[in-house]
Amino acid sequence: IQKTSNVSHQNGSRFIVVIIPTVVQVYETSYWNRIKRIYRLREEDYNLLLPNQFIRETCETLGIDLFDATPLLRRVASSDEGLYDPVNQHLNPYGHQLLAKGIVDYLREHQLVN
């Protein structure tokens, strides 16, 4: 992350990390509960947000901007509109649209674009 940030700065750009959560992190109740049942996993042995926390702490330490889309996607996931493709579990067009709007809002809020 630091090397990429350095290259960005050397080229006159600002580097921002964006966390795009997995379908399990967003639809924790349905996906994660099903996985725990199937594989007989114990809740206390896992922290689904640990990767996000590691990246957040790394960015804070290095002074790198971070937009974590997890809270945004979780809020919208409570509606009936799906955000991920049910087959490949990548963001669907609606999920991409929502993510793009979240990034633009973050950039404007932090005065990184006009």
DRENTORKOL-3810 file (N, C-alpha, C; in nm, 4 decimals):
REM DRENTORKOL-3810
@n.u->0.0845; n.v->-0.1193; n.w->0.0000; ca.u->0.0000; ca.v->0.0000; ca.w->0.0000; c.u->0.0887; c.v->0.1252; c.w->0.0000
@n.u->0.1916; n.v->0.1240; n.w->0.0816; ca.u->0.2796; ca.v->0.2411; ca.w->0.0897; c.u->0.3495; c.v->0.2678; c.w->-0.0430
@n.u->0.3973; n.v->0.1623; n.w->-0.1095; ca.u->0.4669; ca.v->0.1809; ca.w->-0.2372; c.u->0.3731; c.v->0.2401; c.w->-0.3422
@n.u->0.2499; n.v->0.1899; n.w->-0.3469; ca.u->0.1532; ca.v->0.2419; ca.w->-0.4438; c.u->0.1196; c.v->0.3874; c.w->-0.4124
@n.u->0.1057; n.v->0.4197; n.w->-0.2860; ca.u->0.0793; ca.v->0.5569; ca.w->-0.2456; c.u->0.1951; c.v->0.6475; c.w->-0.2873
@n.u->0.3178; n.v->0.6004; n.w->-0.2662; ca.u->0.4356; ca.v->0.6791; ca.w->-0.3036; c.u->0.4391; c.v->0.7061; c.w->-0.4538
@n.u->0.4120; n.v->0.6031; n.w->-0.5339; ca.u->0.4104; ca.v->0.6197; ca.w->-0.6799; c.u->0.3022; c.v->0.7202; c.w->-0.7200
@n.u->0.1860; n.v->0.7110; n.w->-0.6565; ca.u->0.0781; ca.v->0.8055; ca.w->-0.6865; c.u->0.1220; c.v->0.9478; c.w->-0.6582
@n.u->0.1831; n.v->0.9689; n.w->-0.5418; ca.u->0.2281; ca.v->1.1039; ca.w->-0.5044; c.u->0.3370; c.v->1.1542; c.w->-0.5974
@n.u->0.4280; n.v->1.0644; n.w->-0.6371; ca.u->0.5355; ca.v->1.1033; ca.w->-0.7296; c.u->0.4806; c.v->1.1486; c.w->-0.8644
@n.u->0.3632; n.v->1.0983; n.w->-0.8994; ca.u->0.3004; ca.v->1.1329; ca.w->-1.0273; c.u->0.1913; c.v->1.2384; c.w->-1.0119
@n.u->0.1891; n.v->1.3040; n.w->-0.8965; ca.u->0.0959; ca.v->1.4133; ca.w->-0.8758; c.u->-0.0464; c.v->1.3718; c.w->-0.8450
@n.u->-0.0650; n.v->1.2490; n.w->-0.7998; ca.u->-0.1991; ca.v->1.1995; ca.w->-0.7684; c.u->-0.2106; c.v->1.1673; c.w->-0.6204
@n.u->-0.3329; n.v->1.1583; n.w->-0.5773; ca.u->-0.3605; ca.v->1.1189; ca.w->-0.4390; c.u->-0.4108; c.v->0.9756; c.w->-0.4398
@n.u->-0.3579; n.v->0.8940; n.w->-0.3514; ca.u->-0.3916; ca.v->0.7515; ca.w->-0.3435; c.u->-0.4984; c.v->0.7310; c.w->-0.2368
@n.u->-0.6029; n.v->0.6586; n.w->-0.2720; ca.u->-0.7103; ca.v->0.6284; ca.w->-0.1777; c.u->-0.7404; c.v->0.4796; c.w->-0.1854
@n.u->-0.7488; n.v->0.4154; n.w->-0.0714; ca.u->-0.7837; ca.v->0.2735; ca.w->-0.0651; c.u->-0.9355; c.v->0.2624; c.w->-0.0500
@n.u->-0.9948; n.v->0.1710; n.w->-0.1260; ca.u->-1.1381; ca.v->0.1445; ca.w->-0.1168; c.u->-1.1569; c.v->-0.0011; c.w->-0.0776
@n.u->-1.2273; n.v->-0.0248; n.w->0.0318; ca.u->-1.2611; ca.v->-0.1608; ca.w->0.0737; c.u->-1.3979; c.v->-0.1952; c.w->0.0167
@n.u->-1.4008; n.v->-0.2999; n.w->-0.0647; ca.u->-1.5270; ca.v->-0.3509; ca.w->-0.1187; c.u->-1.5532; c.v->-0.4831; c.w->-0.0479
@n.u->-1.6547; n.v->-0.4890; n.w->0.0360; ca.u->-1.6780; ca.v->-0.6083; ca.w->0.1172; c.u->-1.7276; c.v->-0.7280; c.w->0.0355
@n.u->-1.7029; n.v->-0.8442; n.w->0.0887; ca.u->-1.7542; ca.v->-0.9666; ca.w->0.0284; c.u->-1.9034; c.v->-0.9785; c.w->0.0561
@n.u->-1.9684; n.v->-1.0637; n.w->-0.0186; ca.u->-2.1116; ca.v->-1.0864; ca.w->0.0008; c.u->-2.1385; c.v->-1.1362; c.w->0.1430
@n.u->-2.0485; n.v->-1.2136; n.w->0.1992; ca.u->-2.0660; ca.v->-1.2657; ca.w->0.3354; c.u->-2.0603; c.v->-1.1519; c.w->0.4371
@n.u->-1.9752; n.v->-1.0527; n.w->0.4150; ca.u->-1.9664; ca.v->-0.9397; ca.w->0.5065; c.u->-2.0911; c.v->-0.8516; c.w->0.5005
@n.u->-2.1545; n.v->-0.8459; n.w->0.3860; ca.u->-2.2724; ca.v->-0.7604; ca.w->0.3699; c.u->-2.3997; c.v->-0.8329; c.w->0.4121
@n.u->-2.4172; n.v->-0.9549; n.w->0.3639; ca.u->-2.5363; ca.v->-1.0339; ca.w->0.3967; c.u->-2.4994; c.v->-1.1366; c.w->0.5036
@n.u->-2.4511; n.v->-1.0855; n.w->0.6140; ca.u->-2.3995; ca.v->-1.1712; ca.w->0.7208; c.u->-2.5039; c.v->-1.2709; c.w->0.7696
@n.u->-2.6243; n.v->-1.2261; n.w->0.7895; ca.u->-2.7277; ca.v->-1.3134; ca.w->0.8449; c.u->-2.7537; c.v->-1.4325; c.w->0.7540
@n.u->-2.7771; n.v->-1.4072; n.w->0.6268; ca.u->-2.8126; ca.v->-1.5186; ca.w->0.5381; c.u->-2.6916; c.v->-1.6017; c.w->0.4975
@n.u->-2.5864; n.v->-1.5393; n.w->0.4457; ca.u->-2.4724; ca.v->-1.6156; ca.w->0.3962; c.u->-2.3878; c.v->-1.6748; c.w->0.5085
@n.u->-2.3489; n.v->-1.5927; n.w->0.6033; ca.u->-2.2589; ca.v->-1.6381; ca.w->0.7083; c.u->-2.3246; c.v->-1.7457; c.w->0.7947
@n.u->-2.4496; n.v->-1.7273; n.w->0.8301; ca.u->-2.5175; ca.v->-1.8288; ca.w->0.9106; c.u->-2.5261; c.v->-1.9622; c.w->0.8370
@n.u->-2.5496; n.v->-1.9567; n.w->0.7062; ca.u->-2.5554; ca.v->-2.0794; ca.w->0.6272; c.u->-2.4182; c.v->-2.1478; c.w->0.6219
@n.u->-2.3126; n.v->-2.0713; n.w->0.6032; ca.u->-2.1772; ca.v->-2.1275; ca.w->0.5993; c.u->-2.1418; c.v->-2.1903; c.w->0.7334
@n.u->-2.1751; n.v->-2.1222; n.w->0.8422; ca.u->-2.1460; ca.v->-2.1772; ca.w->0.9758; c.u->-2.2170; c.v->-2.3104; c.w->0.9964
@n.u->-2.3427; n.v->-2.3168; n.w->0.9525; ca.u->-2.4187; ca.v->-2.4417; ca.w->0.9667; c.u->-2.3585; c.v->-2.5539; c.w->0.8833
@n.u->-2.3311; n.v->-2.5262; n.w->0.7581; ca.u->-2.2806; ca.v->-2.6291; ca.w->0.6667; c.u->-2.1462; c.v->-2.6851; c.w->0.7143
@n.u->-2.0559; n.v->-2.5956; n.w->0.7542; ca.u->-1.9204; ca.v->-2.6380; ca.w->0.7909; c.u->-1.8987; c.v->-2.6507; c.w->0.9418
@n.u->-2.0068; n.v->-2.6337; n.w->1.0163; ca.u->-2.0022; ca.v->-2.6453; ca.w->1.1629; c.u->-1.8940; c.v->-2.5560; c.w->1.2246
@n.u->-1.8979; n.v->-2.4310; n.w->1.1865; ca.u->-1.8020; ca.v->-2.3329; ca.w->1.2362; c.u->-1.8578; c.v->-2.2649; c.w->1.3604
@n.u->-1.7683; n.v->-2.2224; n.w->1.4449; ca.u->-1.8092; ca.v->-2.1521; ca.w->1.5670; c.u->-1.7916; c.v->-2.0019; c.w->1.5475
@n.u->-1.8946; n.v->-1.9274; n.w->1.5790; ca.u->-1.8951; ca.v->-1.7814; ca.w->1.5629; c.u->-1.7734; c.v->-1.7166; c.w->1.6289
@n.u->-1.7405; n.v->-1.7605; n.w->1.7487; ca.u->-1.6333; ca.v->-1.6964; ca.w->1.8255; c.u->-1.4945; c.v->-1.7177; c.w->1.7649
@n.u->-1.4818; n.v->-1.8061; n.w->1.6677; ca.u->-1.3522; ca.v->-1.8309; ca.w->1.6031; c.u->-1.3275; c.v->-1.7397; c.w->1.4833
@n.u->-1.4260; n.v->-1.6556; n.w->1.4482; ca.u->-1.4161; ca.v->-1.5755; ca.w->1.3273; c.u->-1.4573; c.v->-1.4313; c.w->1.3514
@n.u->-1.3914; n.v->-1.3431; n.w->1.2809; ca.u->-1.4287; ca.v->-1.2022; ca.w->1.2790; c.u->-1.4335; c.v->-1.1621; c.w->1.1315
@n.u->-1.5525; n.v->-1.1493; n.w->1.0771; ca.u->-1.5675; ca.v->-1.1207; ca.w->0.9350; c.u->-1.5088; c.v->-0.9856; c.w->0.8947
@n.u->-1.4953; n.v->-0.8959; n.w->0.9886; ca.u->-1.4439; ca.v->-0.7633; ca.w->0.9567; c.u->-1.2956; c.v->-0.7462; c.w->0.9891
@n.u->-1.2281; n.v->-0.8538; n.w->1.0264; ca.u->-1.0858; ca.v->-0.8455; ca.w->1.0590; c.u->-1.0018; c.v->-0.7930; c.w->0.9427
@n.u->-1.0250; n.v->-0.8396; n.w->0.8188; ca.u->-0.9459; ca.v->-0.7828; ca.w->0.7076; c.u->-0.9657; c.v->-0.6314; c.w->0.6942
@n.u->-1.0885; n.v->-0.5857; n.w->0.7106; ca.u->-1.1179; ca.v->-0.4427; ca.w->0.7024; c.u->-1.0441; c.v->-0.3665; c.w->0.8127
@n.u->-1.0447; n.v->-0.4228; n.w->0.9333; ca.u->-0.9773; ca.v->-0.3580; ca.w->1.0455; c.u->-0.8271; c.v->-0.3479; c.w->1.0207
@n.u->-0.7683; n.v->-0.4543; n.w->0.9662; ca.u->-0.6256; ca.v->-0.4545; ca.w->0.9365; c.u->-0.5924; c.v->-0.3466; c.w->0.8331
@n.u->-0.6720; n.v->-0.3398; n.w->0.7279; ca.u->-0.6489; ca.v->-0.2400; ca.w->0.6237; c.u->-0.6689; c.v->-0.0988; c.w->0.6791
@n.u->-0.7729; n.v->-0.0801; n.w->0.7608; ca.u->-0.7985; ca.v->0.0516; ca.w->0.8206; c.u->-0.6801; c.v->0.0950; c.w->0.9073
@n.u->-0.6329; n.v->0.0053; n.w->0.9937; ca.u->-0.5197; ca.v->0.0383; ca.w->1.0810; c.u->-0.3940; c.v->0.0685; c.w->1.0004
@n.u->-0.3714; n.v->-0.0073; n.w->0.8947; ca.u->-0.2551; ca.v->0.0161; ca.w->0.8088; c.u->-0.2636; c.v->0.1529; c.w->0.7434
@n.u->-0.3807; n.v->0.1872; n.w->0.6908; ca.u->-0.3989; ca.v->0.3169; ca.w->0.6263; c.u->-0.3827; c.v->0.4311; c.w->0.7263
@n.u->-0.4361; n.v->0.4135; n.w->0.8464; ca.u->-0.4209; ca.v->0.5172; ca.w->0.9492; c.u->-0.2742; c.v->0.5377; c.w->0.9834
@n.u->-0.2011; n.v->0.4282; n.w->0.9999; ca.u->-0.0590; ca.v->0.4352; ca.w->1.0333; c.u->0.0204; c.v->0.5054; c.w->0.9233
@n.u->-0.0139; n.v->0.4782; n.w->0.7987; ca.u->0.0593; ca.v->0.5337; ca.w->0.6845; c.u->0.0054; c.v->0.6689; c.w->0.6390
@n.u->-0.1057; n.v->0.7137; n.w->0.6976; ca.u->-0.1648; ca.v->0.8414; ca.w->0.6583; c.u->-0.2290; c.v->0.8380; c.w->0.5208
@n.u->-0.2891; n.v->0.7241; n.w->0.4863; ca.u->-0.3521; ca.v->0.7051; ca.w->0.3556; c.u->-0.5035; c.v->0.7096; c.w->0.3715
@n.u->-0.5699; n.v->0.7807; n.w->0.2814; ca.u->-0.7162; ca.v->0.7902; ca.w->0.2843; c.u->-0.7786; c.v->0.6533; c.w->0.2580
@n.u->-0.8917; n.v->0.6294; n.w->0.3234; ca.u->-0.9610; ca.v->0.5007; ca.w->0.3112; c.u->-1.1114; c.v->0.5231; c.w->0.3057
@n.u->-1.1745; n.v->0.4568; n.w->0.2093; ca.u->-1.3206; ca.v->0.4519; ca.w->0.2050; c.u->-1.3598; c.v->0.3055; c.w->0.2184
@n.u->-1.4275; n.v->0.2724; n.w->0.3272; ca.u->-1.4772; ca.v->0.1361; ca.w->0.3503; c.u->-1.6254; c.v->0.1351; c.w->0.3144
@n.u->-1.6591; n.v->0.0639; n.w->0.2077; ca.u->-1.7968; ca.v->0.0605; ca.w->0.1585; c.u->-1.8864; c.v->-0.0345; c.w->0.2385
@n.u->-1.8303; n.v->-0.1050; n.w->0.3348; ca.u->-1.9085; ca.v->-0.2032; ca.w->0.4094; c.u->-2.0318; c.v->-0.1427; c.w->0.4760
@n.u->-2.0204; n.v->-0.0353; n.w->0.5536; ca.u->-2.1406; ca.v->0.0201; ca.w->0.6180; c.u->-2.2476; c.v->0.0621; c.w->0.5173
@n.u->-2.2058; n.v->0.1248; n.w->0.4079; ca.u->-2.3003; ca.v->0.1680; ca.w->0.3048; c.u->-2.3742; c.v->0.0488; c.w->0.2451
@n.u->-2.3002; n.v->-0.0536; n.w->0.2044; ca.u->-2.3632; ca.v->-0.1692; ca.w->0.1412; c.u->-2.4497; c.v->-0.2466; c.w->0.2398
@n.u->-2.4093; n.v->-0.2517; n.w->0.3656; ca.u->-2.4920; ca.v->-0.3200; ca.w->0.4666; c.u->-2.6249; c.v->-0.2481; c.w->0.4873
@n.u->-2.6210; n.v->-0.1144; n.w->0.4871; ca.u->-2.7460; ca.v->-0.0378; ca.w->0.5045; c.u->-2.8435; c.v->-0.0683; c.w->0.3915
@n.u->-2.7940; n.v->-0.0692; n.w->0.2709; ca.u->-2.8802; ca.v->-0.0926; ca.w->0.1555; c.u->-2.9224; c.v->-0.2382; c.w->0.1471
@n.u->-2.8390; n.v->-0.3285; n.w->0.1949; ca.u->-2.8682; ca.v->-0.4725; ca.w->0.1868; c.u->-2.9924; c.v->-0.5104; c.w->0.2643
@n.u->-3.0318; n.v->-0.4265; n.w->0.3584; ca.u->-3.1517; ca.v->-0.4581; ca.w->0.4358; c.u->-3.2787; c.v->-0.4448; c.w->0.3517
@n.u->-3.2670; n.v->-0.3790; n.w->0.2357; ca.u->-3.3820; ca.v->-0.3701; ca.w->0.1456; c.u->-3.3882; c.v->-0.4967; c.w->0.0609
@n.u->-3.4889; n.v->-0.5068; n.w->-0.0235; ca.u->-3.5058; ca.v->-0.6253; ca.w->-0.1069; c.u->-3.4130; c.v->-0.6278; c.w->-0.2278
@n.u->-3.3564; n.v->-0.5155; n.w->-0.2634; ca.u->-3.2713; ca.v->-0.5053; ca.w->-0.3820; c.u->-3.1383; c.v->-0.5758; c.w->-0.3566
@n.u->-3.1048; n.v->-0.6746; n.w->-0.4381; ca.u->-2.9778; ca.v->-0.7446; ca.w->-0.4229; c.u->-2.8623; c.v->-0.6612; c.w->-0.4741
@n.u->-2.7461; n.v->-0.6768; n.w->-0.4137; ca.u->-2.6273; ca.v->-0.6021; ca.w->-0.4516; c.u->-2.5237; c.v->-0.6890; c.w->-0.5213
@n.u->-2.5357; n.v->-0.8195; n.w->-0.5055; ca.u->-2.4360; ca.v->-0.9128; ca.w->-0.5582; c.u->-2.5013; c.v->-1.0112; c.w->-0.6543
@n.u->-2.4231; n.v->-1.0560; n.w->-0.7511; ca.u->-2.4694; ca.v->-1.1604; ca.w->-0.8417; c.u->-2.4789; c.v->-1.2899; c.w->-0.7616
@n.u->-2.5912; n.v->-1.3612; n.w->-0.7694; ca.u->-2.6069; ca.v->-1.4820; ca.w->-0.6883; c.u->-2.5146; c.v->-1.5970; c.w->-0.7304
@n.u->-2.4639; n.v->-1.5940; n.w->-0.8520; ca.u->-2.3778; ca.v->-1.7028; ca.w->-0.8987; c.u->-2.2312; c.v->-1.6762; c.w->-0.8643
@n.u->-2.1779; n.v->-1.5617; n.w->-0.9085; ca.u->-2.0348; ca.v->-1.5371; ca.w->-0.8863; c.u->-2.0057; c.v->-1.4529; c.w->-0.7627
@n.u->-2.1071; n.v->-1.4027; n.w->-0.6988; ca.u->-2.0992; ca.v->-1.3263; ca.w->-0.5740; c.u->-2.0162; c.v->-1.1985; c.w->-0.5852
@n.u->-2.0047; n.v->-1.1452; n.w->-0.7070; ca.u->-1.9459; ca.v->-1.0133; ca.w->-0.7277; c.u->-2.0597; c.v->-0.9118; c.w->-0.7303
@n.u->-2.0259; n.v->-0.7850; n.w->-0.7115; ca.u->-2.1280; ca.v->-0.6822; ca.w->-0.7180; c.u->-2.2000; c.v->-0.6878; c.w->-0.8525
@n.u->-2.3318; n.v->-0.6722; n.w->-0.8482; ca.u->-2.4107; ca.v->-0.6652; ca.w->-0.9709; c.u->-2.4139; c.v->-0.5182; c.w->-1.0160
@n.u->-2.4793; n.v->-0.4861; n.w->-1.1284; ca.u->-2.4820; ca.v->-0.3461; ca.w->-1.1729; c.u->-2.5342; c.v->-0.2486; c.w->-1.0667
@n.u->-2.6379; n.v->-0.2880; n.w->-0.9940; ca.u->-2.6889; ca.v->-0.1996; ca.w->-0.8890; c.u->-2.5843; c.v->-0.1817; c.w->-0.7782
@n.u->-2.5166; n.v->-0.2879; n.w->-0.7409; ca.u->-2.4110; ca.v->-0.2789; ca.w->-0.6401; c.u->-2.2978; c.v->-0.1885; c.w->-0.6843
@n.u->-2.2594; n.v->-0.1976; n.w->-0.8125; ca.u->-2.1547; ca.v->-0.1100; ca.w->-0.8669; c.u->-2.2000; c.v->0.0359; c.w->-0.8665
@n.u->-2.3252; n.v->0.0583; n.w->-0.9015; ca.u->-2.3788; ca.v->0.1945; ca.w->-0.9026; c.u->-2.3755; c.v->0.2550; c.w->-0.7619
@n.u->-2.4174; n.v->0.1776; n.w->-0.6656; ca.u->-2.4177; ca.v->0.2234; ca.w->-0.5272; c.u->-2.2750; c.v->0.2500; c.w->-0.4777
@n.u->-2.1831; n.v->0.1591; n.w->-0.5098; ca.u->-2.0430; ca.v->0.1767; ca.w->-0.4712; c.u->-1.9860; c.v->0.3040; c.w->-0.5337
@n.u->-2.0123; n.v->0.3257; n.w->-0.6618; ca.u->-1.9613; ca.v->0.4450; ca.w->-0.7299; c.u->-2.0136; c.v->0.5721; c.w->-0.6632
@n.u->-2.1427; n.v->0.5740; n.w->-0.6303; ca.u->-2.1995; ca.v->0.6909; ca.w->-0.5637; c.u->-2.1340; c.v->0.7118; c.w->-0.4271
@n.u->-2.1104; n.v->0.6028; n.w->-0.3543; ca.u->-2.0448; ca.v->0.6139; ca.w->-0.2246; c.u->-1.9037; c.v->0.6706; c.w->-0.2355
@n.u->-1.8305; n.v->0.6285; n.w->-0.3379; ca.u->-1.6945; ca.v->0.6795; ca.w->-0.3579; c.u->-1.6987; c.v->0.8282; c.w->-0.3929
@n.u->-1.7870; n.v->0.8658; n.w->-0.4828; ca.u->-1.7993; ca.v->1.0071; ca.w->-0.5211; c.u->-1.8367; c.v->1.0918; c.w->-0.3991
@n.u->-1.9318; n.v->1.0439; n.w->-0.3198; ca.u->-1.9714; ca.v->1.1174; ca.w->-0.1982; c.u->-1.8529; c.v->1.1326; c.w->-0.1037
@n.u->-1.7729; n.v->1.0263; n.w->-0.0875; ca.u->-1.6542; ca.v->1.0318; ca.w->-0.0014; c.u->-1.5548; c.v->1.1353; c.w->-0.0542
@n.u->-1.5289; n.v->1.1317; n.w->-0.1837; ca.u->-1.4337; ca.v->1.2258; ca.w->-0.2434; c.u->-1.4803; c.v->1.3696; c.w->-0.2267
@n.u->-1.6081; n.v->1.3940; n.w->-0.2444; ca.u->-1.6611; ca.v->1.5306; ca.w->-0.2266; c.u->-1.6573; c.v->1.5717; c.w->-0.0806
@n.u->-1.6967; n.v->1.4816; n.w->0.0078; ca.u->-1.6979; ca.v->1.5118; ca.w->0.1515; c.u->-1.5583; c.v->1.5492; c.w->0.2016
@n.u->-1.4563; n.v->1.4837; n.w->0.1463; ca.u->-1.3187; ca.v->1.5099; ca.w->0.1873; c.u->-1.2494; c.v->1.6104; c.w->0.0950
@n.u->-1.3302; n.v->1.6783; n.w->0.0132; ca.u->-1.2835; ca.v->1.7835; ca.w->-0.0763; c.u->-1.1689; c.v->1.7381; c.w->-0.1652
@n.u->-1.1820; n.v->1.6155; n.w->-0.2172; ca.u->-1.0805; ca.v->1.5612; ca.w->-0.3064; c.u->-1.1199; c.v->1.5800; c.w->-0.4527
@n.u->-1.2480; n.v->1.6149; n.w->-0.4766; ca.u->-1.2970; ca.v->1.6526; ca.w->-0.6093; c.u->-1.3987; c.v->1.7649; c.w->-0.5904
@n.u->-1.4268; n.v->1.8330; n.w->-0.6999; ca.u->-1.5263; ca.v->1.9418; ca.w->-0.6937; c.u->-1.6643; c.v->1.8867; c.w->-0.7238
END
